[in-house]
């Protein structure tokens, strides 16, 4: 079994498109996402494009469920599966109606390749009446699905495709490690289309489904990315983020580190692409303080680039959920943090306000805008942390107003020692999506800067007041 997938719930998007062009244009929506969606390639697309569609989708970094439902004599299925094994997909299936011997043959055909093998029980477009009338199966639908599941386990398969409503009985009979992959997912109030045995993402989670396969509710949505994120939030509220994995083993810790590194690099790549960050060690910028700097950052540009903006806001929301789960109020710093606090507040359904750099000289002379109850647990939203001075001032202003500040959440940090010391002295946790290390790594890999420039920039970060980095 593919150990990178086993035991981890996920949403699989069904790429039910007629050709490769339409499928890849759809996936373009996700090119800036921190987590590339797991996708399903079915008969329609595979029979039109063949192995090339698998290669094209894999090249974009997506896990693939190849849904061909092989059903033939054992020898034919074994040879077909041996050919498909070379594609390196993450999940593949046969039809359980093909008998235990056929399923064993499919497993032999896969050989030692690291692919999950599952069996289809009964399609979610089939109800008990049709099964009995059309297929002459007299047992109940539940009995039939359970029998197919038991046969799949006897054949050595990793799980089954079933409706969400049968996931619980499959797990009870075949064990919690036996995977249930469940199509027939719709949002609350949506039309059924041609599906009969359906449910919602959050109900599928309650029923114990391991993977949900979602097609039209995402692919035909006005905003496919937001529809996908909604599915992920409802089906895997926190489990979907490897950074929330328990650090009980070296393996889990390595997964969490990998996720954080990848997230930081994706954010850094986006900032460079929209020119929110400039790196110019050969012609330094001059900061207001007079410091000569090889970097200039203007994260306000994030708001003018919708795809990068959506990636950043979603990442901020996920980080706040995992790093500050008790957060009750978001407070943006004036002025750049205000918009981000508002956008993330909408995602997390949290109230927001903002902190001025100083109190107004008119009206009620407020420094903190928005309703803030004493004792409220607050996360401060910053777009950029350099020396940390303004961030700590905002924290202190909120504390003086009676708030409990859980921490500062920023989009980007230079990672200067001065800011680290300031946050430590103020006893406040600071978390950032990306830092200078990830930025220069991506910049060097993409040819934006040369390797020697990377060293200069990091030397500046370590001691910004010393201009020896320029030599």
Secondary structure in CASP SS format (residue, H / E / C, confidence):
PFRMAT SS
TARGET T0000
AUTHOR 0000-0000-0000
METHOD secondary structure of the structure
MODEL  1
X C 1.00
X C 1.00
X C 1.00
X C 1.00
X C 1.00
X C 1.00
X C 1.00
X C 1.00
X C 1.00
X E 1.00
X E 1.00
X E 1.00
X E 1.00
X E 1.00
X C 1.00
X C 1.00
X C 1.00
X C 1.00
X C 1.00
X H 1.00
X H 1.00
X H 1.00
X H 1.00
X H 1.00
X H 1.00
X H 1.00
X H 1.00
X H 1.00
X H 1.00
X H 1.00
X C 1.00
X C 1.00
X C 1.00
X C 1.00
X C 1.00
X C 1.00
X C 1.00
X E 1.00
X E 1.00
X E 1.00
X E 1.00
X E 1.00
X H 1.00
X H 1.00
X H 1.00
X H 1.00
X H 1.00
X H 1.00
X H 1.00
X C 1.00
X H 1.00
X H 1.00
X H 1.00
X H 1.00
X H 1.00
X H 1.00
X H 1.00
X H 1.00
X H 1.00
X C 1.00
X C 1.00
X C 1.00
X C 1.00
X E 1.00
X E 1.00
X E 1.00
X E 1.00
X E 1.00
X E 1.00
X E 1.00
X C 1.00
X C 1.00
X C 1.00
X H 1.00
X H 1.00
X H 1.00
X H 1.00
X H 1.00
X H 1.00
X H 1.00
X H 1.00
X H 1.00
X H 1.00
X H 1.00
X H 1.00
X C 1.00
X C 1.00
X C 1.00
X C 1.00
X C 1.00
X E 1.00
X E 1.00
X E 1.00
X E 1.00
X E 1.00
X H 1.00
X H 1.00
X H 1.00
X C 1.00
X H 1.00
X H 1.00
X H 1.00
X H 1.00
X H 1.00
X H 1.00
X H 1.00
X H 1.00
X H 1.00
X H 1.00
X H 1.00
X C 1.00
X C 1.00
X C 1.00
X C 1.00
X C 1.00
X E 1.00
X E 1.00
X E 1.00
X E 1.00
X E 1.00
X C 1.00
X C 1.00
X C 1.00
X C 1.00
X C 1.00
X C 1.00
X C 1.00
X H 1.00
X H 1.00
X H 1.00
X H 1.00
X H 1.00
X H 1.00
X H 1.00
X H 1.00
X C 1.00
X C 1.00
X C 1.00
X C 1.00
X C 1.00
X H 1.00
X H 1.00
X H 1.00
X H 1.00
X H 1.00
X H 1.00
X H 1.00
X H 1.00
X H 1.00
X H 1.00
X H 1.00
X H 1.00
X H 1.00
X H 1.00
X C 1.00
X C 1.00
X C 1.00
X C 1.00
X E 1.00
X E 1.00
X E 1.00
X C 1.00
X C 1.00
X H 1.00
X H 1.00
X H 1.00
X H 1.00
X H 1.00
X H 1.00
X H 1.00
X H 1.00
X H 1.00
X H 1.00
X H 1.00
X C 1.00
X C 1.00
X C 1.00
X C 1.00
X E 1.00
X E 1.00
X E 1.00
X E 1.00
X C 1.00
X C 1.00
X E 1.00
X C 1.00
X C 1.00
X C 1.00
X C 1.00
X C 1.00
X C 1.00
X C 1.00
X C 1.00
X C 1.00
X C 1.00
X C 1.00
X C 1.00
X C 1.00
X E 1.00
X C 1.00
X H 1.00
X H 1.00
X H 1.00
X H 1.00
X H 1.00
X H 1.00
X C 1.00
X C 1.00
X C 1.00
X C 1.00
X E 1.00
X E 1.00
X E 1.00
X E 1.00
X C 1.00
X H 1.00
X H 1.00
X H 1.00
X H 1.00
X C 1.00
X C 1.00
X C 1.00
X C 1.00
X H 1.00
X H 1.00
X H 1.00
X H 1.00
X H 1.00
X H 1.00
X H 1.00
X H 1.00
X H 1.00
X H 1.00
X H 1.00
X H 1.00
X C 1.00
X C 1.00
X C 1.00
X C 1.00
X C 1.00
X C 1.00
X H 1.00
X H 1.00
X H 1.00
X C 1.00
X C 1.00
X C 1.00
X C 1.00
X C 1.00
X H 1.00
X H 1.00
X H 1.00
X H 1.00
X H 1.00
X H 1.00
X H 1.00
X H 1.00
X H 1.00
X H 1.00
X H 1.00
X H 1.00
X H 1.00
X H 1.00
X H 1.00
X H 1.00
X H 1.00
X H 1.00
X H 1.00
X H 1.00
X H 1.00
X H 1.00
X H 1.00
X H 1.00
X C 1.00
X C 1.00
X C 1.00
X E 1.00
X E 1.00
X E 1.00
X C 1.00
X C 1.00
X C 1.00
X C 1.00
X C 1.00
X E 1.00
X E 1.00
X C 1.00
X C 1.00
X C 1.00
X C 1.00
X C 1.00
X E 1.00
X E 1.00
X C 1.00
X E 1.00
X E 1.00
X E 1.00
X C 1.00
X H 1.00
X H 1.00
X H 1.00
X H 1.00
X H 1.00
X H 1.00
X C 1.00
X H 1.00
X H 1.00
X H 1.00
X H 1.00
X H 1.00
X H 1.00
X H 1.00
X H 1.00
X H 1.00
X H 1.00
X H 1.00
X H 1.00
X H 1.00
X H 1.00
X H 1.00
X H 1.00
X H 1.00
X H 1.00
X C 1.00
X C 1.00
X C 1.00
X C 1.00
X C 1.00
X E 1.00
X E 1.00
X E 1.00
X E 1.00
X E 1.00
X C 1.00
X C 1.00
X H 1.00
X H 1.00
X H 1.00
X H 1.00
X H 1.00
X H 1.00
X H 1.00
X H 1.00
X H 1.00
X H 1.00
X H 1.00
X H 1.00
X H 1.00
X C 1.00
X C 1.00
X E 1.00
X E 1.00
X E 1.00
X E 1.00
X E 1.00
X C 1.00
X C 1.00
X C 1.00
X C 1.00
X C 1.00
X C 1.00
X C 1.00
X C 1.00
X C 1.00
X C 1.00
X C 1.00
X C 1.00
X E 1.00
X E 1.00
X C 1.00
X C 1.00
X C 1.00
X C 1.00
X C 1.00
X C 1.00
X C 1.00
X E 1.00
X E 1.00
X E 1.00
X E 1.00
X E 1.00
X E 1.00
X E 1.00
X E 1.00
X E 1.00
X C 1.00
X C 1.00
X C 1.00
X H 1.00
X H 1.00
X H 1.00
X H 1.00
X H 1.00
X H 1.00
X H 1.00
X H 1.00
X H 1.00
X H 1.00
X H 1.00
X H 1.00
X C 1.00
X C 1.00
X C 1.00
X E 1.00
X E 1.00
X E 1.00
X E 1.00
X E 1.00
X E 1.00
X E 1.00
X E 1.00
X E 1.00
X E 1.00
X C 1.00
X C 1.00
X C 1.00
X H 1.00
X H 1.00
X H 1.00
X H 1.00
X H 1.00
X H 1.00
X H 1.00
X H 1.00
X H 1.00
X C 1.00
X C 1.00
X C 1.00
X E 1.00
X E 1.00
X E 1.00
X E 1.00
X E 1.00
X E 1.00
X E 1.00
X H 1.00
X H 1.00
X H 1.00
X H 1.00
X H 1.00
X H 1.00
X H 1.00
X H 1.00
X H 1.00
X H 1.00
X C 1.00
X C 1.00
X C 1.00
X C 1.00
X C 1.00
X H 1.00
X H 1.00
X H 1.00
X H 1.00
X H 1.00
X H 1.00
X H 1.00
X H 1.00
X H 1.00
X H 1.00
X H 1.00
X H 1.00
X C 1.00
X C 1.00
X C 1.00
X C 1.00
X H 1.00
X H 1.00
X H 1.00
X H 1.00
X C 1.00
END
